[in-house]
């Protein structure tokens, strides 16, 4: 099996790559934190988090903090495994040249 087979299409977009990168080094991040760090619109972030949730790579937890809705995200075990595989494949491609 070639290295390229470990490149995961779900992580192809820079925003999804950014979301996963942030969540891999933090226990969780809320919607506004991700939005600020990635400098994206609400709609853009929502569509990319939905794609990651559909792939079961992140989980979404909705709660209220001081009567305000708060949505926070964290990686799933599957998401962590798949993201590490993706990064390893990228590193192998880079180091090959």
C-alpha positions in Angstrom: 0.0 0.0 0.0 1.4 3.4 -1.0 1.9 6.3 1.4 -0.7 8.3 -0.5 -3.4 5.9 0.6 -3.0 7.2 4.2 -3.9 10.7 3.1 -7.4 11.3 4.5 -9.7 13.3 2.3 -11.7 14.5 5.3 -8.6 16.5 6.4 -7.9 17.9 2.9 -9.4 21.3 3.7 -7.2 23.8 5.7 -10.0 24.6 8.1 -10.6 21.0 9.0 -6.8 20.5 9.4 -6.8 23.5 11.7 -9.7 22.3 13.8 -8.1 18.9 14.3 -4.7 20.5 15.0 -6.2 22.7 17.8 -8.2 19.8 19.3 -5.3 17.4 19.3 -3.3 19.7 21.7 -6.3 20.8 23.8 -8.8 18.8 25.7 -11.6 20.8 24.0 -12.2 24.1 22.3 -15.4 26.1 22.0 -17.0 27.5 18.9 -15.8 31.1 19.4 -12.2 30.0 20.2 -12.0 27.9 17.0 -13.6 30.8 15.1 -11.0 33.3 16.4 -8.0 31.0 16.0 -8.9 30.0 12.5 -10.3 33.4 11.4 -13.4 32.0 9.8 -17.1 32.9 9.6 -19.7 31.1 11.7 -21.2 29.3 8.7 -17.8 28.2 7.5 -16.8 26.8 10.8 -20.2 25.2 11.3 -20.0 23.3 8.0 -16.5 22.0 8.7 -17.2 20.9 12.2 -20.3 19.1 10.9 -18.2 17.3 8.3 -15.8 16.2 11.1 -18.6 15.2 13.3 -20.3 13.2 10.5 -16.9 11.3 10.1 -17.0 10.7 13.8 -13.6 12.4 14.3 -14.9 15.0 16.7 -17.7 15.1 19.3 -19.9 18.2 20.0 -21.2 19.1 23.5 -23.8 21.8 23.9 -24.3 23.5 27.2 -25.3 26.8 28.8 -22.8 29.0 30.6 -24.5 31.9 32.4 -27.6 31.4 30.3 -25.7 31.7 27.1 -25.4 28.7 24.7 -21.9 27.2 24.5 -20.8 24.6 22.0 -17.5 22.9 22.6 -15.7 20.3 20.5 -13.2 17.5 21.3 -11.6 14.7 19.3 -12.9 11.2 19.4 -10.5 8.3 19.7 -11.1 7.5 16.1 -10.4 11.1 15.1 -7.1 11.1 17.0 -6.0 7.8 15.3 -7.0 9.0 11.8 -5.4 12.4 12.2 -2.1 10.9 13.4 -2.2 8.5 10.4 -2.8 11.5 8.1 0.1 13.5 9.6 2.4 10.5 9.5 1.6 10.1 5.8 2.3 13.8 5.1 5.6 13.6 7.0 6.7 10.5 5.0 5.9 12.3 1.7 7.8 15.4 2.8 10.8 13.4 4.1 10.9 11.3 0.9 12.1 14.3 -1.2 
